[in-house]
Amino acid sequence: MTPPPAITAENPVLRVPPAAPAEAAAYFGASLAFHADVSDVAAALAADGDPGFVLLDSRSTTAWDQGHIPGAVHLPTPLIAGQAPGLFDPAVPVVTYCWGPGCDGAARAALALAGLGYRVKEMLGGFEYWVREGFAFETRQGPGRRAADPLTAPAGSGDCGC
């Protein structure tokens, strides 16, 4: 067996050594406790019965009207503190989303909900990746769907291929 390459200052990937396996397991396990993948959310929503969570679109009304995930609840982040207690059962987890990876609105919404005692996850990729993976959406004008982007959903599979 060939020994692993030496960790040196010349190797930018290994300049900071990888974490020990137990630390890596704790980190990645924690990450999955806080995040959900677009294709996993889509699969849960498409299955028969209750998906076990509420999907929350935390964007503005203008953004919601341009497109949102069918079945999502619209509650802009500034309204969460005043309205979430009357809308959501604290026993049911909430999955938040916003525009996409360049937006931290879903994280801000999740923080507001967690502060109110809700269990939360953020849907990675947001509405942008929902559309890019070829899932159906709704707009003020009606339903829509685009062809899956082969970079995010190989061969139109509806998932990231992970």
N, C-alpha and C positions, 0 to 999 in steps of 0.2 A: 504494500500500500504506500502511495506517495504521501509524504508529510505535507501538511497545509503550508501555504506560503507564509513567510515571516511577516509579522506585523511591523511595518516600518513607516517612517515619516514620508517616504516616497509613495506609499500606497494610499491614495486619498479615501478609499472605501474602508480600509482597515486601520487608518490612522487612530481612530477611536475604536478600540476593540468591541466586538459584539458582546451583548449582555450574556450572562450565564443563562443556561436553559430555563431554570426556575424563574429568574427575573423576566425573561422574554415571555414565558407562559403567563405570568401574572399581568404583564403589560398588555399583551394582545388579547387576553381574556377580558381585561377591563375595557379595552377598546370596543370589543364586540358587545359588551354590556351597555355601551353608550350609543352605538351606531347600528343602523340597519341598511342593507343594500337595496337599491331600487328594485331589482328583480325579485328579491325575497318579499318585499312589501307587495309587489304585484301578485306574486303567487299566493300570498295569504289572503289578499282581497278577492282573488278569483276563485278560491276554494269555496265549496258550499259551507254555509253557516257563518258564524261570527268569527272574524279574524283574531279576536282577542285583544284588540287595541283600537284606539281612535286615531285617525289620521288627521293632522291639523296643518292647514296651510296658513302660515303666519304673515303672508305678504299683504300689501295694500289692496284695496278694492279694485283699483285700476289693473294691477297685476293679475288678480283673481279673474277678472273679466276677460283678460287676454288669454287665459288658459289655466286650468287646474285639474287635479286628479279626481275622477268620478268617485263620489262617496266621501271626499274629504270635507272636513268642517272648516269654514273660513272664520278665523279669528286673528286679526292683526295683533302683533306683539304688544303695542301700547294698550290694547283692550283686555289683555289676559288677566291682569290682577283683578279687574272689576267684574269680568264676565265668566271666567273659567269655572268658578265654584258653582254657578247655576247651570252650566252646560255639561260638565264632565263628572263622572263617577270617580272618586279618588282611588277606587279599587281597580280601575281599568287603565292600563298603561296608555300613554299618548306618544305617538310618533310624529315629530314635527318635520316640516320641510319649508324651504324658501325657493329662490330662483335656481341656485346651482352652487358649484364649488367656490365661486368667487364671492359668495354672499354668506354672512354670518347670522342672518336673520333666524334660521332654524335653531342655531345654538342659543341665541338670545331668548327665543321663545321657550326652549327647553329649560333654560336657567330660570325664567319667570315661573314656569309650571313647577319645577322642582322646589322652588322657594315656597310654593303653595302646598307642597306635600304630595305632588303627583310623581309617579314613576314615569320616566321619559327616555326616549331614544331619538336621535336625529337621523333622518334618512339622508345618507350620503348621496351627493349628486343633485339633489333637489329636483324641481320640475324640469330643468334642462335635461338631465339624464333620463328622466321618465320619458320625455318626448324622444330623445336620441335613441333609446332602446326600443322604440316602436310601440309603446303602450298607448291606449286610447286616452284622450283627454276631452275636457269640455271647455267651451268658450261661451261668451255672451251670445254668440250667433248659433251655437249648437255644438254637436260632437265633432271631434277631429282625431286624426291619426296620421302619422308620417311613417315613411319607410324607416326601418331600423338602420342606424349608422353602423356599418360593418366594423368600425373601430371600437364600439362599445357593446355591440350585440352580434358576435360572429355569426354569419350566415342567417341573420334574422331570428336567432334562437330566443330572443327575449331575455337573455341573461348575459352576464359579462364573460362567460366561459371559464370562470374561476373554479 
